[in-house]
């Protein structure tokens, strides 16, 4: 019973069906009929014209987004626990050709206006120091916390006031929307986001993510960077088909709700152990090594996150029986 990561979850049956349906000759790269449908589908979802690109991985999506917003000599403000800082092996610096990550603090991996102000104001405005050019937010965060639209807007307003672009790492965007009950528009462009990395692999996709550009012109150079980075797939229609299958009939948000609901049930069973509020599909629990061994002996797999702490992640397709069994085991500790 695996609660390691939603990266390991299965692909939604509709995704597999869409891949099979796409298995016919069409134009290569992103000139095929399926890829050409993405802009319209995402424009409908976000309630305004957008440009979109399929990307094979979240790492590439985040890094290409930042390259669109930050020059090689600039810096990207992000949380010190951000995925782009700790889990992407220097890819943002590689794709931007040298931009530096500038780290700020905040509980639950959430930035605040005060925390980014402190980081930015500590950088002298002179030729010897890397200057910030972009702000990157993760929603839901690396600790399963969620930025509400007004929190995003406050940070984006601050960034725009300083001339910075705003990127949102939405690897778990569906989980954030499911928790908040707001529209995708309210959490992104209406709040001041310029580029969204829209995650699908953690939420029922197999090998496709999306970049959503809310301002005309940002996508143009990214198309060339995507090719230069080796991410322009010859048979891109298979990536586009996955994304459309999850957008259609709102499968993406249904999957996010399912994962969140499972995490909420586990949180209720783990009273007194929660390190962070459970707002998406991740739980961080206080746990002694002996208690963790007891759970593993019952067949549950998960990460030891830090000393005396474990992480549980509920996937969109987590079997009901597994959630119920883990809830019972947590309550019995």
C-alpha positions as CSV (number, residue, x, y, z in Angstrom):
1,X,0.0,0.0,0.0
2,X,2.0,2.8,-1.4
3,X,1.7,6.4,-0.1
4,X,5.2,7.5,-1.4
5,X,4.3,9.9,-4.2
6,X,1.5,10.8,-6.6
7,X,4.2,10.7,-9.3
8,X,3.9,6.9,-9.2
9,X,0.1,6.9,-9.6
10,X,-1.5,5.2,-12.6
11,X,-2.6,7.0,-15.7
12,X,-6.3,7.7,-15.9
13,X,-8.1,5.2,-18.2
14,X,-9.3,8.1,-20.3
15,X,-5.7,9.1,-20.9
16,X,-4.8,5.7,-22.1
17,X,-7.8,5.6,-24.4
18,X,-6.8,9.1,-25.8
19,X,-3.3,7.8,-26.5
20,X,-4.6,4.9,-28.4
21,X,-7.0,7.1,-30.3
22,X,-4.1,9.4,-31.2
23,X,-2.2,6.5,-32.7
24,X,-2.6,7.6,-36.3
25,X,-0.4,9.5,-38.8
26,X,-0.6,13.2,-38.3
27,X,1.8,16.2,-38.6
28,X,4.9,15.9,-36.5
29,X,5.9,18.0,-33.5
30,X,3.1,20.3,-32.5
31,X,1.5,20.8,-35.9
32,X,-1.0,18.0,-35.4
33,X,-4.7,18.5,-35.0
34,X,-4.7,17.4,-31.3
35,X,-2.0,19.8,-30.3
36,X,-3.7,22.6,-32.1
37,X,-6.8,22.1,-29.9
38,X,-4.9,22.9,-26.7
39,X,-5.0,26.7,-26.9
40,X,-8.8,26.7,-27.3
41,X,-9.3,24.2,-24.5
42,X,-7.2,26.1,-22.1
43,X,-8.6,29.5,-23.2
44,X,-12.1,28.1,-22.3
45,X,-10.8,26.8,-19.0
46,X,-9.2,30.1,-18.0
47,X,-11.8,32.3,-19.5
48,X,-9.5,34.3,-21.7
49,X,-7.2,33.8,-24.7
50,X,-4.0,31.9,-23.7
51,X,-1.1,30.2,-25.4
52,X,-0.2,26.7,-24.2
53,X,2.6,24.2,-24.8
54,X,2.8,20.6,-23.9
55,X,6.0,19.6,-22.0
56,X,7.1,16.1,-21.0
57,X,8.2,16.9,-17.4
58,X,7.4,19.3,-14.7
59,X,11.1,20.1,-14.3
60,X,11.3,21.3,-17.9
61,X,8.0,23.1,-17.6
62,X,9.1,25.1,-14.6
63,X,12.6,25.8,-16.0
64,X,11.2,27.0,-19.4
65,X,8.7,29.2,-17.7
66,X,11.4,30.9,-15.7
67,X,13.6,31.3,-18.8
68,X,10.7,33.2,-20.3
69,X,10.6,35.6,-17.3
70,X,14.2,36.0,-16.2
71,X,17.4,36.8,-18.1
72,X,20.6,34.8,-17.5
73,X,22.1,37.6,-15.4
74,X,19.0,37.9,-13.2
75,X,17.5,36.2,-10.2
76,X,14.3,34.3,-9.3
77,X,12.8,34.8,-5.9
78,X,11.4,31.5,-4.5
79,X,10.9,29.7,-1.2
80,X,14.0,28.0,0.3
81,X,12.0,24.7,0.2
82,X,10.8,25.2,-3.4
83,X,10.9,22.3,-5.8
84,X,12.9,24.4,-8.2
85,X,15.6,24.9,-5.5
86,X,15.8,21.5,-3.9
87,X,14.6,18.9,-6.4
88,X,15.5,19.9,-10.0
89,X,19.2,19.4,-10.0
90,X,20.0,22.9,-11.2
91,X,17.6,22.7,-14.1
92,X,16.3,26.3,-13.7
93,X,19.8,27.7,-13.7
94,X,20.6,25.5,-16.7
95,X,17.5,26.5,-18.8
96,X,17.9,30.2,-17.9
97,X,21.6,30.0,-18.8
98,X,22.7,31.1,-15.4
99,X,19.9,32.9,-13.5
100,X,20.3,32.6,-9.7
101,X,17.6,31.4,-7.3
102,X,17.1,33.9,-4.5
103,X,15.7,32.2,-1.4
104,X,13.0,33.5,1.0
105,X,11.3,32.1,4.1
106,X,7.8,31.3,5.1
107,X,5.8,28.6,7.1
108,X,4.6,25.6,5.1
109,X,6.8,26.6,2.1
110,X,4.5,29.7,1.6
111,X,6.0,33.0,0.7
112,X,4.6,36.2,2.1
113,X,5.1,39.8,1.0
114,X,7.2,40.4,4.1
115,X,9.5,37.5,3.4
116,X,10.1,38.3,-0.2
117,X,10.6,42.0,0.7
118,X,13.2,41.0,3.2
119,X,15.1,38.9,0.6
120,X,14.8,41.5,-2.1
121,X,15.7,44.5,0.0
122,X,18.9,42.7,1.3
123,X,20.3,42.8,-2.3
124,X,22.2,45.9,-2.9
125,X,21.2,47.8,-6.1
126,X,24.6,47.7,-7.7
127,X,26.5,46.0,-10.5
128,X,28.1,43.5,-8.2
129,X,24.8,41.8,-7.1
130,X,22.3,39.6,-9.0
131,X,19.1,41.5,-9.2
132,X,15.6,39.8,-9.0
133,X,13.6,39.6,-12.2
134,X,10.9,37.0,-11.3
135,X,8.9,35.5,-8.5
136,X,8.0,31.8,-8.4
137,X,5.2,30.4,-6.2
138,X,4.3,26.7,-5.8
139,X,0.6,26.0,-5.4
140,X,0.0,23.7,-3.7
141,X,3.3,24.1,-1.9
142,X,5.9,21.4,-1.2
143,X,4.3,21.0,2.3
144,X,0.8,20.7,1.0
145,X,-0.3,24.3,1.8
146,X,-2.4,26.3,-0.6
147,X,-2.2,30.0,-1.6
148,X,-5.6,31.6,-1.9
149,X,-6.3,34.0,-4.7
150,X,-5.9,37.0,-2.5
151,X,-2.5,35.8,-1.3
152,X,-1.4,35.2,-4.8
153,X,-2.7,38.7,-5.8
154,X,-0.8,40.4,-2.9
155,X,2.5,38.7,-3.9
156,X,1.9,39.4,-7.6
157,X,1.1,43.0,-6.9
158,X,4.3,43.4,-4.9
159,X,6.3,41.7,-7.8
160,X,4.7,43.8,-10.5
161,X,5.4,46.9,-8.5
162,X,9.1,46.0,-8.8
163,X,8.9,45.0,-12.4
164,X,9.1,41.2,-11.8
165,X,7.4,38.5,-13.7
166,X,5.3,35.9,-11.8
167,X,5.5,32.1,-12.3
168,X,3.3,29.6,-10.6
169,X,4.5,26.0,-10.2
170,X,1.2,24.1,-10.4
171,X,2.5,20.6,-10.2
172,X,-0.5,20.1,-7.8
173,X,-2.7,22.9,-9.3
174,X,-5.7,20.6,-9.4
175,X,-5.4,19.9,-5.6
176,X,-5.2,23.7,-4.9
177,X,-8.3,24.4,-6.9
178,X,-10.1,21.5,-5.4
179,X,-9.3,22.8,-1.9
180,X,-10.2,26.4,-2.6
181,X,-13.3,25.9,-4.8
182,X,-12.3,28.9,-6.9
183,X,-11.9,29.1,-10.7
184,X,-8.5,28.5,-12.4
185,X,-8.7,32.1,-13.6
186,X,-9.1,33.5,-10.1
187,X,-6.0,31.7,-8.9
188,X,-3.8,32.7,-11.9
189,X,-4.1,35.5,-14.4
190,X,-6.8,37.4,-12.4
191,X,-4.4,37.4,-9.5
192,X,-1.4,38.5,-11.6
193,X,0.3,35.2,-12.6
194,X,2.1,35.5,-16.0
195,X,3.0,31.8,-16.6
196,X,1.6,28.6,-15.1
197,X,3.2,25.2,-15.0
198,X,0.0,23.1,-15.1
199,X,0.7,19.7,-13.6
200,X,-1.0,16.6,-15.1
201,X,1.4,13.7,-14.4
202,X,0.7,13.7,-10.6
203,X,-3.0,13.9,-11.4
204,X,-3.8,11.1,-13.9
205,X,-1.5,11.9,-16.7
206,X,1.2,9.6,-18.0
207,X,3.9,11.8,-19.5
208,X,2.6,15.3,-20.2
209,X,2.5,18.6,-18.4
210,X,1.4,22.0,-19.8
211,X,2.8,25.5,-19.8
212,X,0.1,28.2,-19.9
213,X,1.1,31.7,-21.0
214,X,-1.3,34.5,-20.0
215,X,0.4,37.3,-21.9
216,X,1.0,37.5,-25.7
217,X,4.6,37.0,-26.8
218,X,5.9,35.0,-23.8
219,X,5.3,31.7,-25.6
220,X,7.1,32.5,-28.8
221,X,10.7,32.3,-27.5
222,X,9.7,29.3,-25.3
223,X,8.8,27.3,-28.4
224,X,12.4,27.7,-29.6
225,X,13.8,27.0,-26.1
226,X,11.7,23.8,-25.9
227,X,13.3,22.6,-29.1
228,X,16.8,23.6,-28.0
229,X,16.2,21.7,-24.7
230,X,15.3,18.5,-26.5
231,X,11.6,18.7,-25.4
232,X,9.9,19.1,-28.8
233,X,8.6,15.6,-29.2
234,X,8.2,14.3,-32.7
235,X,4.9,12.7,-31.8
236,X,3.6,15.5,-29.7
237,X,0.0,14.5,-30.4
238,X,0.3,11.8,-27.7
239,X,1.2,14.5,-25.1
240,X,-1.6,16.8,-26.2
241,X,-4.1,13.9,-26.1
242,X,-3.3,13.1,-22.5
243,X,-3.9,16.7,-21.5
244,X,-7.2,17.0,-23.4
245,X,-8.4,13.8,-21.9
246,X,-8.0,15.2,-18.4
247,X,-9.5,18.6,-19.2
248,X,-12.5,17.1,-20.9
249,X,-15.4,16.3,-18.6
250,X,-13.4,18.0,-15.8
251,X,-11.5,14.8,-15.0
252,X,-8.5,16.9,-13.8
253,X,-10.5,18.5,-11.0
254,X,-12.3,15.3,-10.0
255,X,-9.0,13.6,-9.6
256,X,-7.7,16.5,-7.5
257,X,-10.8,16.2,-5.2
258,X,-10.4,12.5,-4.9
259,X,-6.8,12.8,-3.7
260,X,-7.6,15.7,-1.3
261,X,-10.5,13.8,0.2
262,X,-8.3,10.8,1.0
263,X,-5.7,13.1,2.6
264,X,-8.4,14.8,4.7
265,X,-9.6,11.4,6.0
266,X,-6.1,10.4,7.0
267,X,-5.6,13.8,8.7
268,X,-8.7,13.2,10.8
269,X,-7.3,9.9,11.9
270,X,-3.9,11.5,12.8
271,X,-5.1,14.0,15.3
272,X,-2.2,15.6,17.1
273,X,0.4,14.5,14.7
274,X,0.0,17.1,11.9
275,X,3.0,19.3,11.3
276,X,1.3,21.3,8.6
277,X,-2.4,22.0,7.8
278,X,-3.7,19.5,5.2
279,X,-5.0,21.5,2.3
280,X,-4.1,19.3,-0.6
281,X,-3.1,15.6,-0.9
282,X,0.1,15.6,1.3
283,X,0.4,14.9,5.0
284,X,3.5,15.5,7.2
285,X,3.2,13.7,10.5
286,X,5.2,13.5,13.7
287,X,6.2,9.9,14.0
288,X,8.8,8.0,16.0
289,X,10.9,5.4,14.2
290,X,9.1,2.6,16.1
291,X,5.7,3.9,15.1
292,X,6.9,4.2,11.5
293,X,8.2,0.6,11.6
294,X,4.8,-0.5,13.0
295,X,3.0,1.1,10.0
296,X,5.5,-0.5,7.5
297,X,5.0,-3.9,9.1
298,X,1.4,-3.6,8.2
299,X,2.2,-3.0,4.6
300,X,2.3,0.8,4.3
301,X,5.1,2.5,2.3
302,X,6.0,6.2,2.7
303,X,8.9,8.5,3.0
304,X,10.8,9.4,6.2
305,X,10.9,13.1,5.7
306,X,13.0,14.4,8.6
307,X,13.9,13.2,12.1
308,X,10.7,12.2,13.8
309,X,8.6,13.1,10.7
310,X,7.1,11.2,7.8
311,X,5.3,12.2,4.6
312,X,2.2,10.6,3.2
313,X,0.9,11.4,-0.3
314,X,-2.6,10.3,-1.4
315,X,-2.9,9.7,-5.2
316,X,-6.0,10.4,-7.3
317,X,-6.5,6.6,-7.7
318,X,-5.7,5.5,-4.2
319,X,-7.9,2.5,-3.4
320,X,-10.6,3.2,-0.8
321,X,-9.6,0.1,1.1
322,X,-6.0,1.4,1.5
323,X,-7.1,4.8,2.7
324,X,-9.4,3.2,5.3
325,X,-6.7,0.7,6.4
326,X,-4.2,3.5,6.9
327,X,-6.7,5.7,8.7
328,X,-7.4,2.8,11.1
329,X,-3.7,2.1,11.6
330,X,-2.9,5.8,12.3
331,X,-5.7,6.1,14.8
332,X,-4.4,2.9,16.6
333,X,-0.9,4.2,17.1
